[in-house]
Amino acid sequence: MSQSSALNPPASSGWPATRFEVGPKFSVLFLSGSLAAAIPLILSLYWVAFWMAPESLGGPLRIAVAGCTVLLGLVWYRAPLSHAEVLLFRVLAMAAVTWLIPTLMANDRSHALAGWVKILVLFTVCCFAARGLRHPPTAQAFGLGLLVGALVLGAFIIFVYIKYVGLTIPTYKTAREFKGIAQFAGVPLNTIAFAAVFSYMMGLSLLRPSLRLVLLGIPLVVISTIFTGSRAPVVILGASVFVLLCINGLRSRSIFKRLSTLAVALLAATAFIVVTSLASDADLNHASEGRTHLWSAGLQKFTERPLFGFGYESWRDDLVSRLPGEYDLTFDLAKSLGGGYHNEYISVLAEEGLIGAFGAGLIIWLLLRSGWLLAFRKWATVHSQEWPLFAAIFLLLRANFEVPGLFGYGQDPVDYLAYLFLAIVLSRFSMEEDYARQLSVAGRSA
């Protein structure tokens, strides 16, 4: 991040009332707020529309979200480029060029290029959204839209559960059976549950946190856990809380707290290594809900072509044949699975190789460093405290278990949510630069 005035702001006292531009018209404000609120609602209602009409909606989704974000960015075209936006453009451009290299070396080059174009659409959405979200009222409308979208997804999960299972009290066995029924009906519960919780976190990254907003997340987490038959959401959420607590403990001024936190972190890491080392392959596969065998298949494929990988969605070519043991997966079922290796990092290694992993590493670095700065520096305009960092940790930890996200295939609402979150994080720095610029102008005119 550039060492600009936004990253080293003066004291917050005495900041004047600020506006994104001088005298914006009401029509402009209304259009900006409407577009911002519409984007997360489109991403949430996509799943309802997909369930009602299971034909491919990937194209209309990309057109609708990209169209709204481009218009949102153009509404505020007069705003000068911020240091944060320049850095975002540079990182995404480097990632795009880096991913183009393995794309041109893929086994199915035309299919890989089509996937690369989808990634470019995600990058475009991210860049234009980052400009529009610099405007505080627009960002607030976007945050409210995210919270409403999260509630819509939570209600949709309950509705589908009642439709297919009835008013039966959810148990783990019942939820697992419901998960299979829902998957067959075109309702990917894991993805929808994550989208609900992550949309909520994104909303809190934009809005001023309050007790009511924090409590709103409890039913979303409960719904995403007990109605989906998956242990992953609560495990990832718990791990994210643990990581954030460790970070705060290691940054404490108290030596005792730092040493205690370090001891707890080392003990947890040691226990994890010992347990996974002693557990049998069957136990690990059961605990991960079948993911360890998928990970092994992806890593094996990576070792065969480590530099360039095999190309976009190449897991569809031979995933079933690479799985150890006997599986009830048919080739047609494997073709319909969108999760691939159920690990974004392994997917990048197997499909884009080490060259593609470098581009992914740039995006991870940008997200984590920006979230860290927002959490642990004093800002005049950012009130979300550690929520952006917490959401980033949650997103990156979840990438170990599912594919839609920062390094998905550019056709799932979660892919768009991930890059909209990156836009949210970078827009906070741009907003701080706007405030600093107006303070400077006010000081010169005084």
MOZI-V902567 format. One record per pair of residues at least 6 apart in sequence whose C-alpha atoms are under 7 Angstrom apart, sorted by sequence separation. I is the first residue (numbers start at 1). J is the second residue. If there is no record, write none. Layout:
# MOZI-V902567
I & J
I & J
This chain:
# MOZI-V902567
103 & 109
106 & 112
133 & 139
182 & 188
225 & 231
252 & 258
285 & 291
341 & 347
399 & 405
50 & 57
251 & 258
285 & 292
302 & 309
408 & 415
225 & 233
249 & 257
250 & 258
284 & 292
285 & 293
348 & 356
349 & 357
404 & 412
103 & 112
224 & 233
225 & 234
249 & 258
348 & 357
405 & 414
406 & 415
103 & 113
179 & 189
375 & 385
404 & 414
405 & 415
250 & 261
320 & 331
374 & 385
375 & 386
404 & 415
249 & 261
250 & 262
406 & 418
165 & 178
405 & 418
406 & 419
320 & 334
375 & 389
246 & 261
200 & 217
371 & 388
372 & 389
316 & 334
371 & 389
246 & 265
316 & 335
368 & 389
197 & 220
196 & 220
197 & 221
368 & 392
297 & 322
315 & 340
367 & 392
39 & 65
297 & 323
39 & 68
294 & 323
293 & 323
92 & 123
193 & 224
293 & 324
35 & 68
35 & 72
314 & 351
388 & 425
89 & 127
190 & 228
153 & 192
189 & 228
312 & 351
32 & 72
309 & 349
310 & 350
311 & 351
309 & 350
310 & 351
311 & 352
154 & 196
309 & 351
310 & 352
32 & 75
153 & 196
298 & 341
309 & 352
308 & 352
309 & 353
308 & 353
150 & 196
295 & 341
307 & 353
308 & 354
382 & 428
150 & 197
294 & 341
299 & 346
302 & 349
306 & 353
307 & 354
308 & 355
294 & 342
298 & 346
302 & 350
306 & 354
307 & 355
150 & 199
179 & 228
298 & 347
301 & 350
150 & 200
179 & 229
175 & 226
291 & 342
295 & 346
299 & 350
302 & 353
381 & 432
147 & 199
175 & 227
298 & 350
146 & 199
147 & 200
175 & 228
176 & 229
146 & 200
175 & 229
371 & 425
70 & 125
73 & 128
344 & 399
345 & 400
367 & 422
370 & 425
69 & 125
72 & 128
73 & 129
76 & 132
146 & 202
147 & 203
170 & 226
343 & 399
344 & 400
72 & 129
146 & 203
170 & 227
172 & 229
343 & 400
70 & 128
73 & 131
343 & 401
344 & 402
66 & 125
69 & 128
73 & 132
144 & 203
342 & 401
343 & 402
344 & 403
69 & 129
72 & 132
143 & 203
342 & 402
343 & 403
342 & 403
143 & 206
339 & 402
344 & 407
143 & 207
339 & 403
344 & 408
140 & 206
154 & 220
139 & 206
140 & 207
154 & 223
4 & 83
2 & 83
1 & 84
1 & 87
36 & 138
37 & 141
41 & 145
33 & 138
36 & 141
37 & 142
40 & 145
44 & 149
32 & 138
36 & 142
40 & 146
38 & 145
33 & 141
37 & 145
41 & 149
44 & 152
40 & 149
44 & 153
20 & 135
54 & 186
51 & 186
51 & 187
244 & 390
240 & 390
240 & 393
240 & 394
237 & 394
236 & 394
236 & 397
236 & 398
208 & 383
209 & 384
208 & 384
207 & 384
206 & 384
205 & 384
204 & 384
205 & 387
204 & 387
205 & 388
201 & 387
202 & 391
201 & 391
115 & 312
112 & 311
112 & 312
111 & 312
105 & 308
107 & 310
108 & 311
106 & 310
107 & 311
106 & 311
102 & 308
102 & 309
103 & 311
102 & 311
195 & 414
202 & 421
102 & 352
99 & 352
102 & 356
98 & 355
99 & 356
98 & 356
99 & 359
98 & 359
95 & 359
94 & 359
95 & 360
91 & 362
91 & 363
122 & 410
119 & 410
129 & 420
133 & 424
118 & 410
126 & 419
130 & 423
134 & 427
115 & 409
122 & 416
126 & 420
129 & 423
130 & 424
133 & 427
134 & 428
126 & 422
127 & 423
130 & 426
131 & 427
134 & 430
122 & 419
126 & 423
130 & 427
134 & 431
85 & 426
84 & 426
84 & 429
84 & 430
82 & 430
82 & 433
58 & 411
12 & 380
9 & 379
43 & 413
18 & 435
6 & 429
16 & 439
15 & 439
6 & 432
6 & 433
5 & 433
6 & 436
5 & 436
